[in-house]
Amino acid sequence: MRVLDAAPSMVERSRRSAEDMAVIVEDLVKMLDGVGNRLRRGRYPENGAQVAAVLRKIADQLDG
């Protein structure tokens, strides 16, 4: 009898490591802190579309 490990899924192969994601999330927190500071001063971020794109990309990595 032979026992085989399941092959890793394509999602798992394309995912970043947890260590890489930790660094990315830390950078994201800094970026969002800057956005929050601008909003507290009554200003929307000039790079709102870029911030939204980054959030979507990170969400895809975490959800994958």
Stockholm file with secondary structure:
# STOCKHOLM 1.0

chainA/1-64         MRVLDAAPSMVERSRRSAEDMAVIVEDLVKMLDGVGNRLRRGRYPENGAQVAAVLRKIADQLDG
#=GR chainA/1-64 SS CCCCCCCCCHHHHHSCCHHHHHHHHHHHHHHHHHHHHHHHTTCCCTTHHHHHHHHHHHHHHHHC
#=GC SS_cons        CCCCCCCCCHHHHHSCCHHHHHHHHHHHHHHHHHHHHHHHTTCCCTTHHHHHHHHHHHHHHHHC
//
